[in-house]
Amino acid sequence: MKNTKKQIFIFTISIIVLSSVILMSSFNLVMQNYIKSEAIKTITKKMNVYKSESGNVTFDTTESIKDSVPVNNILLTLNYEPFVKIISFYSENKIMEDKIIEYCKQNPRTDEEIQFVSINNEDFYIAQTHLKTIYYNSTEANINENAINIEETENAGLKKEEEEDILILYSRVTPLSILSKSINIVFLVILLVFTILSGFLGIRIGKQIENSQKKLKEFFQNVSHELKTPIMSIQGYAEGIQTKVIEDQSKAIEIIINESDKMSDLVEELLYISKIDSGQLTVKKEPIAINELLYDCSKSIEMIAKNKGIEINFNFDEISPIIYGDEKQLSKAFTNILINAVKYAKSEVSIKCNKHKKYIEIFFCDDGDGINEKDLSHVFERFYKGKNGNTGIGLALTKEIIDIHKGKLTAGNLHKGAVFKVIL
C-alpha cells in the first residue's frame, strides 16, 4: 500500500490533536464553572451572614481563608462614600478597591445579583446590597473587634443609631484564571512534545508496515514461482506421456514423483512456518541426547550424500550432551542445515559438538566455496536467492525453530567452505 507512513502519521496526529482539543476544552469549561460556582457560593454565604437577623452583625474575614475562592467586603454609605464610623473595611490593596467602588458607583444595583466583571485586566465576581447597620454613638463602649453585641450595648445605656448603607462583596478570581492559563500552557508544551514523538513513532510504524507488506508481496511471488516450476514440469511430462511423445515413461514418472515431492516439502514448510508466525507451534520439551539426534539426522540424508560422493564426519565426545527441547522440531532444523551443507560441499561435511557449562555448540561445516560475503546477512531470509543458490525457506524455518528454543543460529565462512553454528 502506497503512502502508508503518511496515512498513519496524519491519522496519529489527528487523533492526538482532536483528543487534546476535547480535553483542554473540557478542562477550561470545568475550571470556569468551578471558579464561578465557588465564587457565587462563597459570596452568597457571606451575604447571608451579614444580613442575618441575629443579635450580632459580624464582619470576620477569617472564614474566607477556608474557602477556595476568598471573598472581601466593602461597606459604604448610600452615596458610595467610605463608611468609617465603626470599622474600616478596606483591604491592603486600596487602589484595587477604589476601582471596584468606582465601578459600583457607575453601575449601582442593590438586587444582590452576583455579576462577573473585568476591571483593569482583573476578574471579579461582585454583589451589591443594602445593609442596615446598627451602631452606638459612644467611644466608651466595650466593642469586640469582630462583633457588636446589641443586647449588652443597649443595657449599657448607649444611644443606638440605625443607618442604611451599601455592602459590596467581591471575589478576585484573577489568580485562579492565571493558574488555569498556566496549566493550559504547560499542557500545550506537553502536547507539542508528545505530538512530535507520536509523529516519529507513526512514521516508524508506517515504515514497518510498508516493509511487512513488501515482504508479504515478495513472499507470495516467491511461493508462486516455487510452485509454478514443479507444476509446469509435472504438467509437461504428464502431457508427454499422454500424447506418447516421451518414450522412456519410467523416467518421466520418476521426474513427476520427484517434482511432486518438492511441492509436498514446500507446502509442508509453508504450513510449518505459518504455525510459527501465528504462534500455534508449541514446543514439547524433553531430554534429548544431542549426539544420537545428529546421527539420526545424518542417516536421513545419507543416500543424498552418497549419490553426490559426500562423506559425513562426526567429532563428538563419548558421552552425549543432554539438552531439553522438541526432538521433532530440532530434527527438522538440523536436517535442513545438513541438506544445505551436502548441497554445496565438494567432498566432505563435518559435524562437531562442544559442551560448555550452560550451553552446547554445534558446528556444521562443508568444504565448498563458502557463502558470498554479500549474502551472509541474508541467508536466513525467506526465499532469499544468493549468488550461487536457489530460493527457499529451509534455512529461514531452521532459524525460527532455533529461536523458539531460545538458541542462536549464525552462518559464516572458514578458510575453506561454510560453517553454520548452533548454540542451545
C-alpha positions as CSV (number, residue, x, y, z in Angstrom):
1,M,0.0,0.0,0.0
2,K,1.4,3.4,-1.0
3,N,1.8,6.3,1.4
4,T,1.2,4.1,4.4
5,K,3.7,6.2,6.5
6,K,1.9,9.4,5.5
7,Q,-1.6,8.0,6.3
8,I,-0.5,6.7,9.7
9,F,1.3,10.0,10.5
10,I,-1.8,12.0,9.6
11,F,-4.1,9.6,11.5
12,T,-1.9,9.7,14.6
13,I,-1.6,13.5,14.7
14,S,-5.3,13.9,14.0
15,I,-6.3,11.6,16.9
16,I,-3.9,13.4,19.3
17,V,-5.0,16.9,18.3
18,L,-8.7,16.0,18.5
19,S,-8.3,14.4,21.8
20,S,-6.3,17.3,23.2
21,V,-8.8,19.9,22.0
22,I,-11.6,17.9,23.7
23,L,-9.6,17.5,26.8
24,M,-8.5,21.2,27.0
25,S,-12.0,22.4,26.2
26,S,-13.4,20.2,28.9
27,F,-10.8,21.3,31.5
28,N,-11.4,25.0,30.8
29,L,-15.1,24.6,30.9
30,V,-14.9,22.7,34.2
31,M,-12.4,25.2,35.7
32,Q,-14.6,28.2,34.7
33,N,-17.7,26.6,36.2
34,Y,-15.8,25.7,39.3
35,I,-14.5,29.2,39.8
36,K,-18.0,30.7,39.1
37,S,-19.8,28.3,41.4
38,E,-17.3,28.7,44.3
39,A,-17.3,32.5,44.0
40,I,-21.1,32.6,43.9
41,K,-21.4,30.1,46.8
42,T,-19.0,32.0,49.0
43,I,-20.4,35.4,48.3
44,T,-23.9,34.2,48.9
45,K,-22.8,32.6,52.2
46,K,-21.2,35.9,53.3
47,M,-24.2,37.9,52.3
48,N,-26.5,35.7,54.4
49,V,-24.2,36.1,57.4
50,Y,-24.2,39.9,57.0
51,K,-27.9,40.1,56.5
52,S,-28.8,37.7,59.3
53,E,-31.4,38.8,61.9
54,S,-29.3,37.6,64.8
55,G,-28.1,39.8,67.6
56,N,-24.7,40.2,66.1
57,V,-23.5,41.7,62.8
58,T,-20.2,40.1,62.1
59,F,-17.5,41.2,59.7
60,D,-14.9,38.5,60.3
61,T,-12.9,37.7,57.1
62,T,-11.0,34.8,58.6
63,E,-13.7,32.4,57.4
64,S,-12.8,33.3,53.8
65,I,-9.4,31.7,54.2
66,K,-11.1,28.4,54.4
67,D,-12.9,29.0,51.1
68,S,-11.2,28.1,47.9
69,V,-12.3,31.5,46.5
70,P,-11.7,34.3,49.1
71,V,-14.4,37.0,49.5
72,N,-13.7,40.5,50.7
73,N,-16.2,43.2,51.7
74,I,-16.5,47.0,51.4
75,L,-19.1,49.0,53.5
76,L,-20.1,52.3,52.0
77,T,-22.7,55.0,52.6
78,L,-25.7,55.3,50.2
79,N,-23.5,57.8,48.3
80,Y,-20.8,55.2,47.9
81,E,-18.5,57.1,50.3
82,P,-16.3,55.1,52.7
83,F,-18.0,54.1,55.9
84,V,-15.7,54.7,58.8
85,K,-17.9,55.0,61.8
86,I,-17.0,51.6,63.4
87,I,-14.7,49.6,61.2
88,S,-12.7,50.2,58.2
89,F,-13.4,47.5,55.6
90,Y,-10.6,48.4,53.2
91,S,-8.1,45.7,52.4
92,E,-4.4,46.4,51.9
93,N,-4.9,46.8,48.2
94,K,-6.7,50.1,48.4
95,I,-6.2,51.0,44.7
96,M,-8.0,47.9,43.6
97,E,-10.9,48.5,46.0
98,D,-11.1,52.2,44.9
99,K,-11.7,51.0,41.3
100,I,-14.3,48.5,42.5
101,I,-16.1,51.3,44.3
102,E,-15.9,53.5,41.2
103,Y,-17.3,50.7,39.1
104,C,-20.2,50.0,41.5
105,K,-20.9,53.8,41.8
106,Q,-21.2,53.9,38.0
107,N,-23.3,50.7,37.9
108,P,-25.4,50.8,41.0
109,R,-27.6,47.9,41.8
110,T,-28.8,46.5,45.1
111,D,-30.7,43.4,43.9
112,E,-28.0,41.2,45.3
113,E,-27.3,39.7,41.9
114,I,-23.7,38.4,41.6
115,Q,-22.0,39.7,38.5
116,F,-18.8,38.8,36.7
117,V,-16.8,41.9,35.7
118,S,-13.3,42.8,34.5
119,I,-11.7,45.9,35.8
120,N,-8.2,46.9,34.6
121,N,-7.4,43.3,33.5
122,E,-8.6,41.9,36.8
123,D,-11.5,39.5,37.1
124,F,-14.1,39.8,39.9
125,Y,-17.4,38.5,41.0
126,I,-19.3,41.4,42.6
127,A,-22.5,41.7,44.5
128,Q,-24.1,44.9,45.9
129,T,-26.8,45.1,48.6
130,H,-28.4,47.4,51.1
131,L,-27.5,46.7,54.7
132,K,-29.0,48.2,57.9
133,T,-26.1,48.9,60.2
134,I,-26.7,49.5,63.9
135,Y,-24.0,51.4,65.8
136,Y,-23.8,53.3,69.1
137,N,-22.8,56.9,69.4
138,S,-20.2,56.5,72.1
139,T,-16.5,55.9,72.1
140,E,-16.6,54.4,75.6
141,A,-18.4,51.2,74.6
142,N,-16.5,47.9,75.1
143,I,-16.8,46.7,71.5
144,N,-15.5,43.4,70.3
145,E,-13.3,44.0,67.2
146,N,-15.2,41.3,65.3
147,A,-18.8,41.9,66.6
148,I,-21.2,44.2,68.4
149,N,-23.3,42.5,70.9
150,I,-26.5,44.5,70.7
151,E,-28.1,43.4,73.9
152,E,-25.1,44.1,76.1
153,T,-24.6,47.5,74.5
154,E,-28.3,48.6,75.0
155,N,-28.1,47.6,78.6
156,A,-25.1,49.9,79.0
157,G,-27.4,52.8,78.2
158,L,-25.7,53.8,74.9
159,K,-27.6,55.6,72.3
160,K,-28.5,53.3,69.4
161,E,-28.5,54.6,65.9
162,E,-29.5,52.8,62.7
163,E,-28.3,53.6,59.2
164,E,-28.8,52.0,55.8
165,D,-25.6,51.5,53.9
166,I,-24.2,49.8,50.8
167,L,-22.4,46.5,51.2
168,I,-20.1,45.3,48.4
169,L,-18.9,41.8,48.4
170,Y,-16.3,40.8,45.8
171,S,-14.1,37.9,45.0
172,R,-11.0,38.4,43.0
173,V,-10.6,35.3,40.7
174,T,-7.7,36.5,38.6
175,P,-5.1,34.2,40.3
176,L,-7.3,31.2,39.5
177,S,-7.7,32.3,35.9
178,I,-3.9,32.8,35.7
179,L,-3.5,29.3,37.1
180,S,-5.9,27.9,34.5
181,K,-3.9,29.6,31.7
182,S,-0.6,28.4,33.1
183,I,-1.9,24.8,33.1
184,N,-3.1,25.3,29.5
185,I,0.4,26.5,28.5
186,V,2.1,23.5,30.2
187,F,-0.4,21.2,28.6
188,L,0.3,22.7,25.2
189,V,4.0,22.2,25.6
190,I,3.5,18.6,26.7
191,L,1.1,18.2,23.7
192,L,3.7,19.6,21.3
193,V,6.4,17.2,22.6
194,F,4.0,14.3,22.6
195,T,2.8,15.1,19.1
196,I,6.3,15.3,17.7
197,L,7.3,11.9,19.3
198,S,4.0,10.4,18.2
199,G,4.6,11.7,14.6
200,F,8.0,10.0,14.5
201,L,6.5,6.8,16.0
202,G,3.8,6.9,13.4
203,I,6.3,7.2,10.6
204,R,8.3,4.4,12.1
205,I,5.3,2.1,12.4
206,G,4.2,3.1,8.9
207,K,7.6,2.1,7.6
208,Q,7.5,-1.2,9.4
209,I,4.0,-1.9,7.9
210,E,5.3,-0.9,4.4
211,N,8.2,-3.3,4.8
212,S,5.9,-6.1,6.0
213,Q,3.6,-5.5,3.1
214,K,6.6,-5.6,0.7
215,K,7.9,-8.8,2.2
216,L,4.5,-10.3,2.1
217,K,4.1,-9.4,-1.5
218,E,7.6,-10.9,-2.3
219,F,6.7,-14.0,-0.3
220,F,3.6,-14.7,-2.3
221,Q,5.5,-14.0,-5.5
222,N,8.3,-16.4,-4.5
223,V,5.8,-19.1,-3.4
224,S,4.0,-18.8,-6.7
225,H,7.3,-19.1,-8.5
226,E,8.4,-22.1,-6.4
227,L,5.1,-23.9,-7.0
228,K,4.9,-22.9,-10.7
229,T,8.2,-24.6,-11.6
230,P,7.4,-28.2,-10.5
231,I,3.8,-27.8,-11.6
232,M,4.9,-26.9,-15.1
233,S,7.4,-29.8,-15.1
234,I,4.7,-32.3,-13.9
235,Q,2.3,-31.0,-16.5
236,G,4.8,-31.2,-19.3
237,Y,5.8,-34.8,-18.6
238,A,2.2,-35.8,-18.0
239,E,1.2,-34.4,-21.3
240,G,4.2,-36.1,-22.9
241,I,3.1,-39.5,-21.5
242,Q,-0.5,-38.9,-22.6
243,T,0.5,-38.0,-26.2
244,K,3.1,-40.7,-26.2
245,V,5.8,-38.2,-27.2
246,I,8.1,-39.5,-24.3
247,E,9.4,-42.9,-25.0
248,D,11.0,-43.5,-21.6
249,Q,7.9,-43.2,-19.5
250,S,9.5,-44.7,-16.4
251,K,12.0,-41.8,-16.3
252,A,9.2,-39.3,-16.8
253,I,7.2,-40.8,-14.0
254,E,10.3,-40.6,-11.7
255,I,10.6,-36.9,-12.5
256,I,7.0,-36.4,-11.8
257,I,7.3,-38.1,-8.5
258,N,10.4,-36.0,-7.6
259,E,8.7,-32.8,-8.5
260,S,5.6,-33.8,-6.5
261,D,7.9,-34.5,-3.5
262,K,9.4,-31.0,-3.9
263,M,5.9,-29.5,-3.9
264,S,4.9,-31.5,-0.9
265,D,8.0,-30.5,1.0
266,L,7.5,-26.8,0.1
267,V,3.8,-26.9,1.2
268,E,4.8,-28.6,4.5
269,E,7.4,-26.0,5.2
270,L,4.9,-23.2,4.4
271,L,2.4,-24.7,6.8
272,Y,5.1,-25.2,9.4
273,I,6.3,-21.6,9.2
274,S,2.7,-20.3,9.2
275,K,2.2,-22.1,12.5
276,I,5.3,-20.4,13.9
277,D,4.1,-16.9,12.7
278,S,0.7,-17.4,14.2
279,G,2.1,-18.7,17.5
280,Q,0.3,-22.1,17.1
281,L,3.5,-24.1,17.2
282,T,4.1,-25.4,20.7
283,V,7.4,-26.7,22.0
284,K,7.2,-30.1,23.8
285,K,10.5,-30.1,25.7
286,E,12.0,-33.4,26.7
287,P,15.6,-34.6,27.4
288,I,17.4,-35.2,24.2
289,A,20.8,-36.9,23.6
290,I,22.2,-34.5,21.1
291,N,24.7,-36.9,19.6
292,E,22.1,-39.5,18.8
293,L,19.8,-36.9,17.3
294,L,22.5,-35.7,15.0
295,Y,23.3,-39.3,13.9
296,D,19.7,-39.8,13.1
297,C,19.5,-36.6,11.0
298,S,22.6,-37.6,9.0
299,K,21.1,-41.0,8.3
300,S,18.0,-39.4,6.8
301,I,20.2,-37.7,4.1
302,E,22.7,-40.5,3.8
303,M,21.6,-41.6,0.3
304,I,21.7,-38.0,-0.9
305,A,25.2,-37.6,0.3
306,K,26.4,-40.9,-1.2
307,N,24.9,-40.0,-4.6
308,K,27.0,-36.8,-4.6
309,G,30.1,-38.6,-3.2
310,I,29.9,-36.6,0.1
311,E,31.3,-38.1,3.3
312,I,29.8,-37.0,6.6
313,N,32.2,-37.0,9.6
314,F,31.5,-36.6,13.3
315,N,33.5,-35.1,16.0
316,F,31.7,-35.9,19.2
317,D,32.6,-36.7,22.9
318,E,32.0,-40.2,24.1
319,I,29.3,-39.0,26.5
320,S,26.5,-37.3,24.6
321,P,25.4,-33.9,26.0
322,I,21.7,-33.7,27.1
323,I,19.5,-30.8,26.1
324,Y,15.9,-30.1,26.6
325,G,13.8,-29.3,23.5
326,D,11.3,-30.6,21.0
327,E,13.0,-33.5,19.3
328,K,10.8,-33.4,16.2
329,Q,11.4,-29.7,15.6
330,L,15.2,-29.8,16.2
331,S,15.5,-32.8,13.9
332,K,13.9,-30.8,11.2
333,A,16.2,-27.9,11.8
334,F,19.4,-30.0,11.8
335,T,18.3,-31.9,8.7
336,N,17.7,-28.6,6.8
337,I,21.3,-27.5,7.7
338,L,22.7,-30.8,6.7
339,I,20.8,-30.8,3.3
340,N,22.2,-27.3,2.6
341,A,25.8,-28.4,3.6
342,V,25.6,-31.5,1.4
343,K,24.2,-29.4,-1.5
344,Y,27.3,-27.1,-1.6
345,A,30.0,-29.5,-0.3
346,K,32.6,-30.8,-2.6
347,S,33.6,-34.0,-0.7
348,E,33.0,-33.6,3.0
349,V,30.6,-32.4,5.6
350,S,31.7,-32.4,9.3
351,I,29.6,-32.1,12.4
352,K,31.2,-31.1,15.7
353,C,29.6,-30.7,19.1
354,N,31.2,-28.8,22.1
355,K,29.7,-29.0,25.5
356,H,30.0,-26.0,27.9
357,K,28.8,-25.4,31.4
358,K,25.5,-23.7,30.5
359,Y,25.1,-24.4,26.7
360,I,26.3,-26.5,23.8
361,E,27.7,-25.5,20.4
362,I,27.1,-27.5,17.2
363,F,29.1,-26.8,14.1
364,F,28.0,-27.9,10.6
365,C,31.0,-27.4,8.2
366,D,31.4,-28.1,4.5
367,D,34.3,-27.9,2.1
368,G,32.5,-26.0,-0.6
369,D,33.2,-22.5,-1.9
370,G,31.6,-20.8,1.1
371,I,28.9,-18.2,1.3
372,N,29.3,-14.9,-0.6
373,E,30.0,-12.1,1.7
374,K,27.1,-10.1,0.4
375,D,24.8,-13.0,1.1
376,L,25.9,-13.7,4.7
377,S,23.4,-11.2,6.3
378,H,20.5,-12.6,4.2
379,V,20.9,-16.4,4.3
380,F,18.1,-16.8,6.9
381,E,15.6,-14.6,5.0
382,R,12.7,-16.4,3.4
383,F,13.1,-17.1,-0.3
384,Y,16.4,-15.2,-0.5
385,K,18.3,-16.2,-3.5
386,G,22.1,-15.9,-3.1
387,K,24.7,-15.6,-5.9
388,N,25.1,-19.4,-6.2
389,G,21.9,-20.7,-4.7
390,N,18.2,-21.2,-5.1
391,T,15.3,-19.7,-3.3
392,G,13.7,-21.4,-0.4
393,I,12.6,-21.2,3.2
394,G,14.6,-24.1,4.7
395,L,17.2,-22.1,6.5
396,A,14.6,-19.4,7.5
397,L,12.5,-22.1,9.0
398,T,15.6,-23.6,10.8
399,K,16.4,-20.2,12.4
400,E,12.8,-19.8,13.6
401,I,12.9,-23.2,15.3
402,I,16.2,-22.4,17.0
403,D,14.9,-19.1,18.1
404,I,11.8,-20.8,19.6
405,H,14.2,-22.9,21.6
406,K,15.9,-19.7,22.9
407,G,19.0,-20.6,20.9
408,K,21.1,-18.8,18.3
409,L,21.9,-19.7,14.7
410,T,24.7,-18.0,12.8
411,A,26.4,-18.5,9.4
412,G,30.0,-17.8,8.4
413,N,32.9,-18.9,6.3
414,L,36.0,-20.9,7.2
415,H,39.3,-20.8,5.3
416,K,37.6,-23.4,3.1
417,G,33.8,-23.8,3.0
418,A,30.9,-22.5,5.0
419,V,30.0,-23.1,8.7
420,F,26.7,-23.0,10.5
421,K,26.9,-22.6,14.3
422,V,24.0,-23.5,16.6
423,I,24.0,-22.6,20.3
424,L,21.4,-24.3,22.6
